[in-house]
Amino acid sequence: MDILIYTLKSAAYALTEPYWAFQLAVLAYILHRKNLKTAMIQKMVMGQSIDKPFVLTASQVVIGIFAGTAASIIMSYLGIVFNETSMVDLIFLVTILFLFYNPRFVSIAYSGAMLCIFSLMLGYAAVSTHNQALDILKMDVPAVMTMVAVIQLVEGILILMDGRRGSVPVFANSEGKVMGGFILQRYWIAPVALLIMLHDPALAVSQSSVPMPQWWPLIKSSISADVLRNAVLMIIPFYGIMGYNTITFTMDRKKKALESGVFKIIYSLAIFGLAQAAITNKIVEVSLPVLAVAIHEGWVILQRNRELGGKPKYVSSEEGIMVLEVLPESPAAEMGIRSGDMLLGINDSKIEDEKMLTETLRQCPNYIWFSLKRENGKQEQVSYDKMFCGKQLGLLLVPKGMPDDTMVIKFDDNILGKAMNKIKTRENDK
């Protein structure tokens, strides 16, 4: 119980102490700026924002705090301890810096593994040159990679729970045919409390040291259990960013988030097992950081190839017009029209293209009805009796023809990068 109490106190300290609270405020501001851009893109595409920037940011902070606290508790009970000479705080700093450099790398799987690689390289350089001044990182590879595994596990759960929110609709051009899809990009601010082993014996009587029970730790560590039980341990908080971004044209947002979240969980379990093996196996220790990056990158490549080779989900056809997105609380939403529905007809007339739908609404009918086909193939009819001139239906449709739109991107092996560049272009044009 003492471990839980001390970990919770450390998480609370990160929220209330001015220095850490200022860091939280800065990170929240950075994410709020990104959410403002997300809402702006949604408004440009849909005519109205789907998500409110403040709500997006608040949820990222609140959910992230709970997630970071959960990860901290797991690590404390497992017995993941870092030496005070290690520079483990750099891992969280690098993760935050990636948010500005390339959001695709905003993952502790990258920052933790990369710093472990650099640490190993500097360690070997120090030994070969007999210059210990080169060994500046001093990363405990098994401990770092075990921490990576725990945080990736929590991150996977976050993606399952919250990864669909704040998505941006986008269109792609594949051989002259327009496909609809979504960019999913979601980040959470997480306070992570780590056990740090101190070397100053005078601190042994400090009230800030953490007493540990006899059964602790639950896992093997590079530091022997006897040393850990008699060491001076403190729990120190750090702020990091959890998150992911991806793009999908072959499945809906729920399935894409499910796929990404399940991968993160499986990935975390694999890294956890290898990190434990690395404690006693030097070959595993040296190869694990490289393997962690390779597996993560392999998954990114696999997803991209699946998008390139898979069957597009949001495509209009001769049968009708595909619905990509529906504004909440709009007439379309009240009718029960959903993303993935195929609009077949309006007011007993077959919908030949999106222009026909626009022309029908310009006639200002008070009552309209649609025949549509759901994703499961079932055909239904929905209606709305409160239309008036100028009222927006609240639908984003996948056009049959190629629109003159800067959100249309070429469908190739760099599609996510091109999509993000298109978004940046539209932001700069504003």
C-alpha positions as semicolon CSV with decimal commas, in nm:
position;residue;x (nm);y (nm);z (nm)
1;M;0,000;0,000;0,000
2;D;0,293;0,237;0,068
3;I;0,404;0,202;-0,295
4;L;0,060;0,305;-0,418
5;I;0,039;0,602;-0,181
6;Y;0,385;0,731;-0,270
7;T;0,319;0,693;-0,643
8;L;-0,012;0,878;-0,618
9;K;0,155;1,153;-0,414
10;S;0,418;1,191;-0,682
11;A;0,151;1,217;-0,954
12;A;-0,035;1,476;-0,746
13;Y;0,291;1,664;-0,694
14;A;0,332;1,687;-1,072
15;L;-0,009;1,856;-1,092
16;T;0,026;2,101;-0,805
17;E;0,393;2,197;-0,772
18;P;0,446;2,521;-0,973
19;Y;0,741;2,395;-1,180
20;W;0,560;2,080;-1,296
21;A;0,224;2,256;-1,327
22;F;0,390;2,506;-1,561
23;Q;0,517;2,219;-1,778
24;L;0,167;2,076;-1,789
25;A;0,026;2,414;-1,893
26;V;0,286;2,452;-2,171
27;L;0,215;2,104;-2,308
28;A;-0,160;2,164;-2,289
29;Y;-0,113;2,488;-2,481
30;I;0,087;2,307;-2,752
31;L;-0,182;2,043;-2,792
32;H;-0,453;2,309;-2,787
33;R;-0,284;2,480;-3,082
34;K;-0,288;2,152;-3,270
35;N;-0,653;2,099;-3,183
36;L;-0,737;2,446;-3,310
37;K;-0,584;2,345;-3,643
38;T;-0,780;2,019;-3,640
39;A;-1,105;2,207;-3,583
40;M;-1,011;2,455;-3,856
41;I;-0,949;2,175;-4,108
42;Q;-1,278;2,010;-4,011
43;K;-1,455;2,340;-4,070
44;M;-1,289;2,390;-4,409
45;V;-1,389;2,040;-4,519
46;M;-1,732;2,013;-4,355
47;G;-1,838;2,377;-4,323
48;Q;-1,848;2,333;-3,945
49;S;-1,612;2,195;-3,681
50;I;-1,694;1,847;-3,558
51;D;-1,488;1,870;-3,238
52;K;-1,438;2,165;-3,006
53;P;-1,066;2,240;-2,947
54;F;-1,110;2,297;-2,574
55;V;-1,295;1,965;-2,531
56;L;-1,026;1,783;-2,729
57;T;-0,749;1,939;-2,518
58;A;-0,925;1,886;-2,185
59;S;-0,981;1,520;-2,261
60;Q;-0,617;1,478;-2,363
61;V;-0,506;1,622;-2,031
62;V;-0,756;1,441;-1,808
63;I;-0,729;1,102;-1,977
64;G;-0,351;1,139;-1,999
65;I;-0,323;1,207;-1,625
66;F;-0,514;0,890;-1,542
67;A;-0,313;0,690;-1,796
68;G;0,022;0,823;-1,674
69;T;-0,072;0,752;-1,313
70;A;-0,175;0,396;-1,405
71;A;0,155;0,338;-1,585
72;S;0,345;0,479;-1,287
73;I;0,168;0,245;-1,043
74;I;0,240;-0,058;-1,262
75;M;0,608;0,035;-1,290
76;S;0,641;0,099;-0,916
77;Y;0,494;-0,239;-0,825
78;L;0,700;-0,420;-1,088
79;G;1,017;-0,265;-0,951
80;I;1,143;-0,066;-1,250
81;V;1,420;0,143;-1,095
82;F;1,663;0,387;-1,255
83;N;1,999;0,496;-1,123
84;E;2,023;0,867;-1,044
85;T;2,319;0,893;-1,285
86;S;2,108;0,776;-1,577
87;M;1,953;1,039;-1,799
88;V;1,614;0,873;-1,830
89;D;1,440;1,212;-1,832
90;L;1,580;1,268;-2,182
91;I;1,345;0,999;-2,312
92;F;1,041;1,210;-2,227
93;L;1,205;1,527;-2,358
94;V;1,284;1,363;-2,693
95;T;0,925;1,238;-2,721
96;I;0,800;1,595;-2,677
97;L;1,053;1,729;-2,931
98;F;0,930;1,477;-3,188
99;L;0,591;1,648;-3,161
100;F;0,748;1,944;-3,342
101;Y;0,984;1,753;-3,574
102;N;0,763;1,470;-3,699
103;P;0,448;1,363;-3,510
104;R;0,482;1,011;-3,654
105;F;0,767;0,950;-3,409
106;V;0,576;1,069;-3,101
107;S;0,610;0,742;-2,913
108;I;0,828;0,634;-2,627
109;A;0,902;0,325;-2,836
110;Y;1,110;0,548;-3,062
111;S;1,264;0,786;-2,808
112;G;1,342;0,514;-2,552
113;A;1,490;0,272;-2,804
114;M;1,691;0,540;-2,985
115;L;1,848;0,672;-2,665
116;C;1,931;0,315;-2,562
117;I;2,107;0,266;-2,896
118;F;2,306;0,587;-2,846
119;S;2,387;0,486;-2,489
120;L;2,520;0,148;-2,601
121;M;2,727;0,310;-2,876
122;L;2,875;0,565;-2,637
123;G;2,944;0,293;-2,380
124;Y;3,136;0,083;-2,631
125;A;3,319;0,393;-2,755
126;A;3,421;0,476;-2,398
127;V;3,558;0,124;-2,348
128;S;3,742;0,108;-2,680
129;T;3,901;0,451;-2,640
130;H;3,954;0,422;-2,262
131;N;3,773;0,752;-2,225
132;Q;3,490;0,715;-1,972
133;A;3,385;1,073;-2,032
134;L;3,210;0,948;-2,348
135;D;2,972;0,731;-2,146
136;I;2,733;1,011;-2,063
137;L;2,387;0,855;-2,112
138;K;2,429;0,545;-1,894
139;M;2,092;0,400;-1,993
140;D;1,989;0,079;-1,817
141;V;1,860;-0,090;-2,133
142;P;1,645;-0,360;-1,963
143;A;1,487;-0,103;-1,730
144;V;1,425;0,147;-2,010
145;M;1,273;-0,111;-2,242
146;T;1,056;-0,249;-1,960
147;M;0,932;0,105;-1,902
148;V;0,869;0,137;-2,276
149;A;0,665;-0,184;-2,266
150;V;0,446;-0,062;-1,978
151;I;0,382;0,278;-2,135
152;Q;0,307;0,117;-2,472
153;L;0,055;-0,109;-2,300
154;V;-0,124;0,190;-2,150
155;E;-0,097;0,376;-2,481
156;G;-0,263;0,085;-2,660
157;I;-0,554;0,098;-2,417
158;L;-0,584;0,475;-2,472
159;I;-0,602;0,422;-2,848
160;L;-0,879;0,167;-2,802
161;M;-1,072;0,404;-2,579
162;D;-1,006;0,746;-2,731
163;G;-0,811;0,706;-3,055
164;R;-1,102;0,791;-3,287
165;R;-1,165;1,138;-3,154
166;G;-1,047;1,444;-3,346
167;S;-1,016;1,269;-3,684
168;V;-0,989;1,470;-4,005
169;P;-1,169;1,364;-4,328
170;V;-0,947;1,353;-4,636
171;F;-0,981;1,253;-5,001
172;A;-0,732;1,061;-5,211
173;N;-0,689;1,022;-5,585
174;S;-0,626;0,666;-5,702
175;E;-0,611;0,629;-6,080
176;G;-0,859;0,912;-6,131
177;K;-1,102;0,779;-5,871
178;V;-1,177;0,968;-5,549
179;M;-1,167;0,782;-5,218
180;G;-1,261;0,913;-4,877
181;G;-1,068;0,841;-4,562
182;F;-0,963;0,975;-4,225
183;I;-0,645;1,095;-4,061
184;L;-0,639;0,983;-3,698
185;Q;-0,405;1,186;-3,481
186;R;-0,439;1,183;-3,104
187;Y;-0,199;1,268;-2,819
188;W;-0,225;1,260;-2,442
189;I;-0,020;1,440;-2,175
190;A;0,096;1,182;-1,922
191;P;0,271;1,246;-1,587
192;V;0,495;0,942;-1,534
193;A;0,646;0,885;-1,188
194;L;0,968;0,680;-1,185
195;L;1,159;0,516;-0,903
196;I;1,509;0,665;-0,881
197;M;1,785;0,502;-0,674
198;L;2,001;0,756;-0,490
199;H;2,358;0,708;-0,376
200;D;2,380;0,953;-0,086
201;P;2,344;0,754;0,242
202;A;2,241;1,071;0,420
203;L;1,914;1,057;0,234
204;A;1,824;0,723;0,392
205;V;1,644;0,897;0,676
206;S;1,471;1,144;0,450
207;Q;1,094;1,144;0,465
208;S;1,087;1,151;0,086
209;S;1,246;0,808;0,054
210;V;1,010;0,521;-0,035
211;P;0,996;0,217;0,196
212;M;0,950;-0,110;0,010
213;P;0,795;-0,438;0,135
214;Q;0,986;-0,765;0,141
215;W;0,802;-0,912;-0,158
216;W;0,908;-0,623;-0,383
217;P;1,015;-0,613;-0,668
218;L;0,784;-0,832;-0,875
219;I;1,021;-0,866;-1,171
220;K;1,391;-0,917;-1,218
221;S;1,606;-0,607;-1,250
222;S;1,959;-0,522;-1,354
223;I;1,998;-0,416;-0,992
224;S;1,990;-0,706;-0,747
225;A;1,686;-0,739;-0,521
226;D;1,902;-0,710;-0,205
227;V;2,049;-0,381;-0,323
228;L;1,705;-0,248;-0,416
229;R;1,554;-0,331;-0,078
230;N;1,832;-0,146;0,104
231;A;1,868;0,140;-0,141
232;V;1,736;0,492;-0,099
233;L;1,451;0,520;-0,347
234;M;1,257;0,828;-0,447
235;I;0,967;0,862;-0,686
236;I;1,018;1,155;-0,923
237;P;0,759;1,267;-1,181
238;F;0,824;1,352;-1,545
239;Y;0,588;1,471;-1,817
240;G;0,571;1,290;-2,148
241;I;0,346;1,258;-2,450
242;M;0,164;0,942;-2,550
243;G;0,009;0,930;-2,893
244;Y;-0,016;0,800;-3,245
245;N;-0,120;0,908;-3,592
246;T;-0,232;0,708;-3,890
247;I;-0,453;0,725;-4,197
248;T;-0,716;0,488;-4,329
249;F;-0,910;0,448;-4,653
250;T;-0,995;0,080;-4,615
251;M;-1,177;0,072;-4,280
252;D;-1,375;0,296;-4,049
253;R;-1,221;0,486;-3,760
254;K;-1,338;0,242;-3,496
255;K;-1,177;-0,056;-3,666
256;K;-0,858;0,138;-3,738
257;A;-0,825;0,245;-3,376
258;L;-0,896;-0,112;-3,267
259;E;-0,625;-0,246;-3,497
260;S;-0,371;0,012;-3,381
261;G;-0,453;-0,036;-3,013
262;V;-0,432;-0,416;-3,029
263;F;-0,095;-0,393;-3,203
264;K;0,038;-0,162;-2,930
265;I;-0,073;-0,407;-2,661
266;I;0,082;-0,709;-2,834
267;Y;0,396;-0,508;-2,906
268;S;0,425;-0,406;-2,541
269;L;0,398;-0,766;-2,420
270;A;0,669;-0,877;-2,663
271;I;0,903;-0,594;-2,559
272;F;0,838;-0,672;-2,193
273;G;0,940;-1,036;-2,237
274;L;1,252;-0,945;-2,432
275;A;1,347;-0,679;-2,176
276;Q;1,339;-0,942;-1,903
277;A;1,558;-1,170;-2,114
278;A;1,799;-0,880;-2,171
279;I;1,884;-0,874;-1,799
280;T;2,084;-1,195;-1,828
281;N;2,157;-1,205;-2,203
282;K;2,394;-0,945;-2,342
283;I;2,304;-1,023;-2,703
284;V;1,936;-0,958;-2,634
285;E;2,025;-0,639;-2,448
286;V;2,222;-0,501;-2,742
287;S;1,973;-0,606;-3,008
288;L;1,649;-0,519;-2,826
289;P;1,644;-0,140;-2,891
290;V;1,711;-0,197;-3,261
291;L;1,450;-0,470;-3,274
292;A;1,195;-0,248;-3,099
293;V;1,235;0,025;-3,362
294;A;1,236;-0,230;-3,646
295;I;0,912;-0,394;-3,530
296;H;0,742;-0,057;-3,490
297;E;0,858;0,060;-3,832
298;G;0,761;-0,275;-3,982
299;W;0,408;-0,225;-3,852
300;V;0,394;0,122;-4,008
301;I;0,506;-0,020;-4,345
302;L;0,257;-0,308;-4,317
303;Q;-0,029;-0,068;-4,249
304;R;0,072;0,150;-4,543
305;N;0,090;-0,147;-4,779
306;R;-0,248;-0,270;-4,659
307;E;-0,397;0,071;-4,734
308;L;-0,238;0,069;-5,079
309;G;-0,346;-0,284;-5,163
310;G;-0,676;-0,301;-4,977
311;K;-1,026;-0,230;-5,100
312;P;-1,127;0,134;-5,038
313;K;-1,424;0,167;-4,806
314;Y;-1,550;0,515;-4,886
315;V;-1,603;0,527;-5,265
316;S;-1,904;0,646;-5,464
317;S;-2,030;0,433;-5,751
318;E;-2,299;0,416;-6,018
319;E;-2,529;0,292;-5,744
320;G;-2,511;0,610;-5,538
321;I;-2,307;0,861;-5,338
322;M;-2,099;0,751;-5,038
323;V;-2,128;0,937;-4,707
324;L;-1,787;1,002;-4,553
325;E;-1,882;1,213;-4,250
326;V;-2,195;1,344;-4,078
327;L;-2,202;1,657;-3,865
328;P;-2,336;1,596;-3,515
329;E;-2,680;1,747;-3,441
330;S;-2,735;1,815;-3,812
331;P;-3,048;1,721;-4,013
332;A;-2,854;1,426;-4,159
333;A;-2,762;1,307;-3,808
334;E;-3,126;1,344;-3,693
335;M;-3,234;1,128;-3,988
336;G;-2,991;0,859;-3,878
337;I;-2,756;0,885;-4,175
338;R;-2,414;0,750;-4,079
339;S;-2,063;0,748;-4,218
340;G;-2,037;0,457;-4,462
341;D;-2,396;0,479;-4,586
342;M;-2,461;0,492;-4,962
343;L;-2,724;0,749;-5,065
344;L;-2,928;0,598;-5,348
345;G;-3,208;0,848;-5,403
346;I;-3,367;1,168;-5,282
347;N;-3,742;1,239;-5,305
348;D;-3,796;0,939;-5,537
349;S;-3,520;1,052;-5,775
350;K;-3,199;0,855;-5,820
351;I;-2,889;1,046;-5,707
352;E;-2,666;1,060;-6,011
353;D;-2,401;1,281;-5,851
354;E;-2,346;1,524;-5,568
355;K;-2,455;1,819;-5,785
356;M;-2,801;1,671;-5,821
357;L;-2,833;1,653;-5,442
358;T;-2,730;2,018;-5,415
359;E;-2,982;2,126;-5,679
360;T;-3,264;1,942;-5,503
361;L;-3,186;2,117;-5,173
362;R;-3,175;2,455;-5,350
363;Q;-3,543;2,411;-5,432
364;C;-3,603;2,458;-5,058
365;P;-3,824;2,155;-4,990
366;N;-3,964;2,146;-4,638
367;Y;-3,981;1,767;-4,642
368;I;-3,711;1,543;-4,788
369;W;-3,649;1,172;-4,780
370;F;-3,357;0,955;-4,878
371;S;-3,332;0,595;-4,981
372;L;-2,996;0,459;-4,867
373;K;-2,800;0,140;-4,824
374;R;-2,629;0,066;-4,494
375;E;-2,285;-0,091;-4,462
376;N;-2,447;-0,430;-4,402
377;G;-2,631;-0,404;-4,736
378;K;-2,973;-0,333;-4,589
379;Q;-3,175;-0,065;-4,770
380;E;-3,375;0,188;-4,569
381;Q;-3,565;0,513;-4,612
382;V;-3,513;0,812;-4,384
383;S;-3,683;1,152;-4,386
384;Y;-3,668;1,503;-4,244
385;D;-3,952;1,757;-4,227
386;K;-3,785;2,069;-4,092
387;M;-3,575;2,183;-4,387
388;F;-3,570;2,544;-4,504
389;C;-3,372;2,748;-4,753
390;G;-3,007;2,781;-4,661
391;K;-3,014;2,506;-4,400
392;Q;-2,717;2,273;-4,432
393;L;-2,782;1,901;-4,446
394;G;-2,457;1,825;-4,260
395;L;-2,309;1,565;-4,495
396;L;-1,962;1,522;-4,641
397;L;-1,995;1,311;-4,954
398;V;-1,730;1,134;-5,160
399;P;-1,755;1,292;-5,507
400;K;-1,769;1,081;-5,818
401;G;-1,561;1,325;-6,019
402;M;-1,225;1,477;-5,931
403;P;-1,288;1,801;-5,740
404;D;-1,052;2,097;-5,752
405;D;-0,968;2,062;-5,384
406;T;-0,636;2,086;-5,204
407;M;-0,748;1,804;-4,973
408;V;-0,727;1,554;-5,261
409;I;-0,395;1,370;-5,244
410;K;-0,226;1,111;-5,459
411;F;-0,270;0,757;-5,330
412;D;0,081;0,616;-5,304
413;D;0,334;0,487;-5,049
414;N;0,378;0,832;-4,891
415;I;0,011;0,905;-4,851
416;L;0,016;0,999;-4,482
417;G;0,303;1,242;-4,533
418;K;0,128;1,399;-4,830
419;A;-0,198;1,426;-4,638
420;M;-0,025;1,607;-4,353
421;N;0,150;1,839;-4,600
422;K;-0,185;1,922;-4,761
423;I;-0,325;2,009;-4,420
424;K;-0,026;2,233;-4,346
425;T;-0,073;2,404;-4,683
426;R;-0,434;2,480;-4,605
427;E;-0,337;2,609;-4,261
428;N;-0,080;2,846;-4,415
429;D;-0,330;2,970;-4,670
430;K;-0,562;3,089;-4,395
